[in-house]
Amino acid sequence: MQRRLADTGLVVLDVEIFRLSPETRIQEFEPALAIAARLKASEILVHGADPDEGRLSESFARLCELAGKYGLHANLEPMPWVDVSTVAKAKRILEGTNGALLVDALHFYRADNTLDELKDAPLRYLQLCDGHPGRPTEVQELIRQERGDRLLPGEGALNLRSLMRALPADLPISLEVPLARKMDPFERARRAFEATRRFLQ
């Protein structure tokens, strides 16, 4: 990967996913953090999967500390079907840490979030995509769309314009757009780039 990055001039923004469960031992993440640092990433994506908010807060704080030793920043991503399901819950976990909130456009609009909650949130990057109309009521359908059937930015029903206006203008953008239809990886990357550029313009 280091050779390919050097050949292309691409850089790594984030490495995922660091899942915090009741059984998590933070020190076991160290090899992955060391590799992320070797790839010169700046961010790691964290998933809160512990129903005990106090324990989760402690785990996240320790992960932030360990990640910091490698020059990495921990970003907590709310997902509507997990324990940290909303921006409000994520912000409680972030209190007292140097961690950040990661907003995923589809997760944001599929959970009970408001744009006002983003005003004072610590943010380091955004995961951008679009989605189908409506909000699935069945958890399995919600997960299916989130993991394998998203749409390219500007080609779906999410109010992405309002979301972008609520975020800092210089926030880095990561595209997370798993498509339901099979496609050559290079073609998928090309379409994602072009759709995102059109949307941003």
QUIZI-V576118 format. One record per residue. N is the residue number from 1. SS is DSSP state (hx for helix, st for strand, lp for the rest). Layout:
BEGIN
n->(N N)
ss->(SS SS)
END
This chain:
BEGIN
n->(1 2 3 4 5 6 7 8 9 10 11 12 13 14 15 16 17 18 19 20 21 22 23 24 25 26 27 28 29 30 31 32 33 34 35 36 37 38 39 40 41 42 43 44 45 46 47 48 49 50 51 52 53 54 55 56 57 58 59 60 61 62 63 64 65 66 67 68 69 70 71 72 73 74 75 76 77 78 79 80 81 82 83 84 85 86 87 88 89 90 91 92 93 94 95 96 97 98 99 100 101 102 103 104 105 106 107 108 109 110 111 112 113 114 115 116 117 118 119 120 121 122 123 124 125 126 127 128 129 130 131 132 133 134 135 136 137 138 139 140 141 142 143 144 145 146 147 148 149 150 151 152 153 154 155 156 157 158 159 160 161 162 163 164 165 166 167 168 169 170 171 172 173 174 175 176 177 178 179 180 181 182 183 184 185 186 187 188 189 190 191 192 193 194 195 196 197 198 199 200 201)
ss->(lp hx hx hx hx hx hx hx lp lp lp lp lp st st st st st st st st lp lp lp lp hx hx hx hx hx hx hx hx hx hx hx hx hx lp lp lp lp st st st st st st st lp lp lp hx hx hx hx hx hx hx hx hx hx hx hx hx hx hx hx lp lp lp lp st st st st st lp lp lp lp lp lp lp lp lp hx hx hx hx hx hx hx hx lp lp lp lp lp st st st st st hx hx hx hx hx hx lp lp lp lp hx hx hx hx lp lp lp lp st st st st st st lp st lp lp lp lp lp lp lp lp hx hx hx hx hx hx hx hx hx hx lp lp st lp lp lp lp lp lp lp lp hx hx hx hx hx hx lp lp lp lp lp lp st st st st lp lp lp lp lp lp lp lp lp hx hx hx hx hx hx hx hx hx hx hx hx hx hx hx hx lp)
END
